[in-house]
Amino acid sequence: MSSSLIPVAIITLALVFIWYLYNGLITARIRVKEAWSGIEIQLKRRSSLIPNLIETVKGYAKHEKQVFEQVTKARSALLSAKSPKDAAGANNMLSGALKTLFAIAEAYPNLRASENFKELQEEISDTETKIAASRQFYNANVMDYNTKIKIFPNFVVANLLGYKVEEFFEAEEAAKKDIEVKF
């Protein structure tokens, strides 16, 4: 009688172990999705500030039409991004366009003194900080998830269930370099 319980116990232990692995994978995937949601919220927040920023700058620098078009195009690309890789590329494009816009603002002392411009600039700067924090949180969760689906014995269950490696949200090489300040 006890020898017939051994195979049942082994099968039960194997099923419990697989259930444990499955729940760990599901939890990791949900954390990645939640972290991505945090990035999307901050990207949308920044995108919603941009039309006001453009209108404020237009009031002082009407002839900078090309820069306004670049910012608008980059914003549109960011809002229509479907994957972390697309969003990261569009985010990098928007960051570059905003740098150009803020550089133009330096040439207009009245614009820099404008309360509306200052407030928008602070909001965008605050949002950039939140995007960076959200990116770190997302990438940490992606690393955890990707590690879980690649280590033994998780990868057996992950492969059977179709789990795929998630993409990191990465900054472009130029954004990783120190900013050069000249006086």
Helices and strands as residue ranges (DSSP letters): H 2-58, H 65-79, H 84-105, H 109-113, H 115-150, H 154-161, H 173-176
